Amino acid sequence: MSESNEENRYKKFIDLFRNPKNRRSMENPSSVSEGRNTCGDTIQVYLKIEKGKITDASYEGAFCAFSNASASQVTEFVKGMEVGEVIAIDRPKLFELVGDDLSDNPHRLRCILFPLNTIQDACRKYQEGKAEQDFKKDLTDIPCHCSTENAEMGIE
Amino acid sequence: MLNTEQIRKDFPILQRKVNGHSLTYLDNGATSQKPIQVINAISGYYSSHNANVHRGVHTLSAESTEMYESARKKVAKFINAEPEEIIFTKNASEALNLIAYTYGDASISPGDTITTSIMEHHSDFIPWQVLAKKKGATLSIMNATREGAIPESEYSKIGGAKLTSIVHASNVLGTINPVKEFAKLAHENEGVILVDGSQSVPHLPVDVKDLDCDFFAFTGHKMLGPTGIGVLYGKKELLEKMPPFLYGGEMVVDAKVDGCKWNNAPHKFEAGTPNMAGTIGLGAAVDYLANLGMENVRAHELELLCHAIDSLRQVEGLEIYGPSNPQDRTGVLSFNIEGLSSIDLSSLLDEYGFAIRSGFHCAQPLHDALGISPSARISFYIYNTKEEIALLKSRIEEAKKVMS
């Protein structure tokens, strides 16, 4: 029986999803983010950041082989990078990391994109949190009563 | 029993190749394929009869109106309702939302209870979640067992509800709920019950009078009809009392500067030019199914289901969700395979021409409650065969090898 394109692709990824790098939890991460793909797959991303640089990155969750391969490659790549550099990672770079642009299977593109998007979201959260901390540091003498609430469903 | 060989000849799409292989279409829970009779009815309508309905006295308008209303009669007969109890909508979601926006908005007050279940499709869950929040009402959710049935201990939640909305057959588990019993419970407590029949009407004989539900929603595209046409059945006395849904043409009989007099049901709920071709296509789909006989459709699917359960159970690491007794479910099988995500399985099968569904199937609360990952789902219809199931099993085994 001849192998299909998809089977060949899976075989190409096989080492990545059999032995993923960084698929683990993390204690005391500097930033976390949870991503959900449209198919229902989920990923939790953890980043350890020191002086604006990623010193460790890991992930866990329930996802497909493509997402796993992508998350493994991207978490490995971002170690040592500045937070801003991670946010600037574009699709061509991602395709290079994953070794595939899925041009013949575009409906699976989201599978390799969503781990990167979630990592970038964790970086943005870190930046925003840091900005908030700096802001609060400037306002230490002023009592603050602000609180964050979960976004409602747009209903009064 | 159905003559599958003959039936398959009516479905042009079954002749096509997908990735070089014959199409094995097992995603009927998402949408069914269309027989040539339905395709011809739509094309014939546009080729020879197209005109707006209920608006002109010219020949084409009269023909179009006659065809449109004739489809309403066919749909009514199919579920044992009266034609004036059949409202055409764009899909089941709109039919369910129509009740939330009309009956629900007018009748639910702060402190009231709306009851639904954990096994609802999002279309029969979110409208009630939103309505309850908007009205300060309580949303009561009947839970399901691991086997996919609503236990009797949950039935009391219907008794306390002003409005219950419940799925007739689950699009994930296949569970057929005892909606006749639920209707009795609702009525004993002066409640009203809406049933989402999107996954039952295409696959089982349905008699709304026998079920005694107050409202019943379903969609055309899952029962051989075109997309963009859905149905809401409502008991006449309730429809007459309800406020309109959308405003515009057709739903009004007397429009004056200082106020309007609404048309009677069902037209009161059909503002604007309706989906005429879609309705006529649905009429042809109903003819097709009625000709086969829904008892025969059910028997065919049950046979496939039993065969598929026996076959897939042999696959190591494969867990099937839902009732273990095939009699308690429709031809829908959701499952997961250890170490092979549903989307990977779906992708690998697609390479061999199989169309199966993967993900949450628009029923995320159910997956969360059962604590399961997004699942793979196969769902049968009148053109599926045992040979396809045998082929599916061998392809699943192949997919497992790729990933091991």
HADDOCK unambig.tbl for C-alpha pairs under 7 A between the chains (distance, minus, plus):
assign (segid A and resid 4 and name CA) (segid B and resid 351 and name CA) 6.42 0.50 0.50
assign (segid A and resid 6 and name CA) (segid B and resid 348 and name CA) 6.18 0.50 0.50
assign (segid A and resid 6 and name CA) (segid B and resid 351 and name CA) 6.64 0.50 0.50
assign (segid A and resid 7 and name CA) (segid B and resid 348 and name CA) 6.73 0.50 0.50
assign (segid A and resid 7 and name CA) (segid B and resid 402 and name CA) 6.68 0.50 0.50
assign (segid A and resid 11 and name CA) (segid B and resid 402 and name CA) 7.00 0.50 0.50
assign (segid A and resid 39 and name CA) (segid B and resid 359 and name CA) 4.71 0.50 0.50
assign (segid A and resid 39 and name CA) (segid B and resid 360 and name CA) 6.72 0.50 0.50
assign (segid A and resid 40 and name CA) (segid B and resid 359 and name CA) 5.59 0.50 0.50
assign (segid A and resid 40 and name CA) (segid B and resid 360 and name CA) 5.94 0.50 0.50
assign (segid A and resid 40 and name CA) (segid B and resid 374 and name CA) 5.84 0.50 0.50
assign (segid A and resid 41 and name CA) (segid B and resid 374 and name CA) 6.81 0.50 0.50
assign (segid A and resid 62 and name CA) (segid B and resid 373 and name CA) 6.98 0.50 0.50
assign (segid A and resid 63 and name CA) (segid B and resid 341 and name CA) 6.80 0.50 0.50
assign (segid A and resid 64 and name CA) (segid B and resid 341 and name CA) 5.25 0.50 0.50
assign (segid A and resid 64 and name CA) (segid B and resid 343 and name CA) 6.36 0.50 0.50
assign (segid A and resid 64 and name CA) (segid B and resid 344 and name CA) 5.97 0.50 0.50
assign (segid A and resid 65 and name CA) (segid B and resid 344 and name CA) 6.70 0.50 0.50
assign (segid A and resid 155 and name CA) (segid B and resid 134 and name CA) 6.71 0.50 0.50
